[in-house]
C-alpha cells in the first residue's frame, strides 16, 4: 500500500511538469507496466485530478478542472513560491496582500527546516511597500498563525509616543491598507477591541491557550481603528459634503465617514503631522470645520500666517 501511494505521488509530480507523457514513458519512469500506469491515472482522476488523455500519442497530461487540487512542489519550487508570496505581501499588487499572507502561513507551516533556512538566506527584504513602515516577515507570520489557530498572543507594543507595554490579546484578523499592516484584536486586560500596528509589535513566543472567537460588535470598528487609532493625532471634522461625495476621496482605511445630514458628514481620521492633515482636508475642495483636537485650531492659525507670508507684496 505504501509503495502504491508513493508511486501515485511520483506520477502526480511527473504530470505536473509542463509536457505531455506517453504511457510508455511514464511506465519507464515509475518502473511499472503500461497497464499499471492506466490504473494509477484512474486513481488520480477519482481523487479529483483532471488527467487528460492526449490523442494520437496514447499519453497523458494534467489539465485544468473545476476545483484546485493539491499541488506537489520540489524544494526549489517551494522556495520560489514562498519568496513570491512574501513579495506579494508587500502590497505591490493591490488587493492580494492578505490572501498572500494566508497562503504563505500555510506553506511555511509544512516547510522542512532546511527550506526555511534557504528562504531566510535568499529573502532578506522586509515585508513592506517602499517608503512604508517596516514589518519583519517572522512577525507577520507569527501573528497570522495565531489569528488562524485562535490562540491568545502576548506581545510588546510601542505606541506612537515611544512608550512600551505588554499586551495580551485574542487576535481577530490582519488588515493591510497599502502602507501598513494592522492587527485587529480583543485586548484581554482592557476588555475592548483594539487595533495594533504590526511594525510596533514584537510577539512573545510561544502563544497562549486557544480562545473562542468573539463577534465584532461594530462592523466599522476595523476601519475606524486603522483610520485614526495608529496615529499620534486623532481628528474629527464636520465637512459640508455628502458621505457619497467624500467616499470617492477617502477610503475606509483613511477616514471613517458618518452622515449627519444629506450634505454634511462627520469625518474621523488621524495623522502624525497636523499640517499635513489640514492640507489634505483642504485639498478635498469642500468647506469644513474642526471639531477636535484643540491643537488643530492653533495649527490652522500658524499655517495661515505662513501661507499669507508667502504671497508677493502688493503694489
Secondary structure, DSSP 8 states (H G I E B T S, - for coil): -HHHHHHHHHHHHHHTSSS-EEHHHHHHHHTS-HHHHHHHHHHHHHTT--EEEETTTTEEEE---SS-------HHHHHHHHHHHHHHTTTSSTT-HHHHHHHHHHHHHH--HHHHHHHHHH--S-SS-TTS----HHHHHHHHHHHHHTBEEEEEEE-TTS-EEEEEEEEEEEEE-SS-EEEEEEETTTTEEEEEEGGGEEEESS---B------S-TTHHHHIIIIITSSEEEEEEESS-HHHHHTTS-TTTEEEEEEETTEEEEEEEES-HHHHHHHHHTT-S-EEEEE-THHHHHHHHHHHHHHHTS----
